[in-house]
Amino acid sequence: MQTVPMLNPVSPPLDARSRALRKLCVEAIDGAGRGHLPSALSLIEVLRVLYDDVMRYRAAEPMWLERDRCILSKGHGCLGLYAILADKGYFSRDLLRTYCSDDTILGGHPERGKVPGAEASTGALGHGLAIGIGMAIAARIQKRDSRTFVITGDGEINEGSIWEGAMAASKHRLDNLTVIVDRNKLQSYGRTVDVQDLEPLTDKWRAFGFAVADVDGHDVEALRGALKQPLQAGKPTCVIAHTIKGKGIPHIENNAEWHHRSKVTADDLSKLYAALNPATEAA
Amino acid sequence: MRKSALDAVYDLAKKDPRVVFIGSDLGAGAMDKFRKEMPDRFFMEGVAEQNIIGMAAGLAMDGFIPYVNTIATFLTRRCYEQIAVDLCMHNLPVRLIATGGGMVYAPLGPTHIAIEDMAILRALPNMTVTAPTDAPEATRLVNATLDVPGPVYVRLAKGGDPVVSRESDGFAIGKSILLRKPQDVLFIANGVMVNRCLTASDTLQGRGVGAGVLNVHTLKPLDEEGILAAARGARLVVTVEEHTLMGGLGSAVSELFMRRLGRIAPQLVTLGIPDVFTEKYGSQDYLLEQYGLQPAQIANTAAAAIGQLAA
């Protein structure tokens, strides 16, 4: 078996759209004073490509039967999901500032039925793949060509339920199912390589029966290429998106102190906004 | 009872294209007719209960009604978080058909003995928790699950249990059935304890003590009005369950009496399994005897309690 070397993303610079979506995440943090920001920032290009270029959906009719489904299994990355859903008009952008407040619909983990466009209530890790498998099988029985995308964290795939799901997806030859691993190489305690080493990860997914692509998870063109179609007929797809936790805001990139921040100060916020300012980027 | 319940699932599936069946690693040939006739709605998914529950949730989100069947302990303990998050939080119409509820698997020891299943599921919002008393009631119960909007747990017994339910009583989830009218004593039971209470009632009758029997096949939602009505006039109420005393039928009735009746509640005795893992093997009947749950023991306990009240 050939081991594919881990990609170290050398991404193109973030364009205006990628920065704008990150600003929406920071606006939510601004309102709440807390949140899992870096886990959302690593996901922005994945979500952007799915919702801009790949998925079929109707924002005004979130439960449209023929839609493609995107389950954010790593529910703590919900700021990214909220940002793209607000951007697409599932709900008002103004709601982002209510994130985690008393009566908001936008909690610290997404809930189906509360957040228009959230396909599953997640937050406990390792649940999204099995739900996605159920949806993919449902599409097959109902003869719909809907695709199902499941976004997991890399720490999340420590869970055994993910590998139960990997076996099942492959057994059922679910080529309408794509798993995207947000491979940012950090989990709560520290580096994944130290906490629970996942390598050789590409080989693992391949051995479980997936067609696998390793891509730079911040390279929009590369993501489009990997996600536009299933990689191989008769097999589920796994896209390992090599990302940087906190991507786009240099001082929180790969910074474990920011995994979950609960007391975000005014000074923190001005630094976050400044980092997303194009002038700063150019400098 | 398992055969009746699974036959009922087959019949539902023949009539309703939303019904799918998911097993884990059941015995060879299980549900063969279903598999042959409705292969696109039949799934045998291996020893992977977490994935099975999540998959059932995904199917239910897109319009299906999955019936999941495996051994009770594995269907409740192993995948409890999936039941809580995937099924109950989303309030999805998934049915959990639990084989070998209670101490059916006595020879196999505590890993296979399901005596806290109803308590842990009762604690989850949106979950319906049931234990039919015999095979015909299991059929009626499975038929009644089809249109329940949320998840339902069905605890099945060993099979070949005495038939004590009557079709003429009808069946509705959440509605208890009075099998024998209470006099001094009322037994409140579920599952196979119902037939043991009827035998205990016969024994007590021979001793001049009248004892009624209420079949509370649905632990949640609890038929509060039905229980209170049946208990009215009884001096002694005895709950009998093949389940730990922590959080099951006895707990539910105690809570109900305290909340609704307070000081005017009848004397209550709760029979069940104490806070232990079983230590012996043998048979279900042998284990029931260890915990005072056979008819003669139930009758003696009730007679002693009513005797104390008279004194």
Boltz contact constraints between the chains, C-beta under 6 A:
constraints:
  - contact:
      token1: [A, 121]
      token2: [B, 89]
      max_distance: 6.0
  - contact:
      token1: [A, 124]
      token2: [B, 81]
      max_distance: 6.0
  - contact:
      token1: [A, 124]
      token2: [B, 85]
      max_distance: 6.0
  - contact:
      token1: [A, 127]
      token2: [B, 54]
      max_distance: 6.0
  - contact:
      token1: [A, 127]
      token2: [B, 85]
      max_distance: 6.0
  - contact:
      token1: [A, 127]
      token2: [B, 86]
      max_distance: 6.0
  - contact:
      token1: [A, 130]
      token2: [B, 51]
      max_distance: 6.0
  - contact:
      token1: [A, 130]
      token2: [B, 54]
      max_distance: 6.0
  - contact:
      token1: [A, 130]
      token2: [B, 55]
      max_distance: 6.0
  - contact:
      token1: [A, 131]
      token2: [B, 54]
      max_distance: 6.0
  - contact:
      token1: [A, 131]
      token2: [B, 57]
      max_distance: 6.0
  - contact:
      token1: [A, 131]
      token2: [B, 58]
      max_distance: 6.0
  - contact:
      token1: [A, 133]
      token2: [B, 55]
      max_distance: 6.0
  - contact:
      token1: [A, 134]
      token2: [B, 55]
      max_distance: 6.0
  - contact:
      token1: [A, 134]
      token2: [B, 57]
      max_distance: 6.0
  - contact:
      token1: [A, 134]
      token2: [B, 58]
      max_distance: 6.0
  - contact:
      token1: [A, 134]
      token2: [B, 59]
      max_distance: 6.0
  - contact:
      token1: [A, 135]
      token2: [B, 58]
      max_distance: 6.0
  - contact:
      token1: [A, 135]
      token2: [B, 62]
      max_distance: 6.0
  - contact:
      token1: [A, 138]
      token2: [B, 59]
      max_distance: 6.0
  - contact:
      token1: [A, 138]
      token2: [B, 62]
      max_distance: 6.0
  - contact:
      token1: [A, 141]
      token2: [B, 40]
      max_distance: 6.0
  - contact:
      token1: [A, 161]
      token2: [B, 50]
      max_distance: 6.0
  - contact:
      token1: [A, 164]
      token2: [B, 48]
      max_distance: 6.0
  - contact:
      token1: [A, 164]
      token2: [B, 50]
      max_distance: 6.0
  - contact:
      token1: [A, 164]
      token2: [B, 51]
      max_distance: 6.0
  - contact:
      token1: [A, 165]
      token2: [B, 51]
      max_distance: 6.0
  - contact:
      token1: [A, 168]
      token2: [B, 51]
      max_distance: 6.0
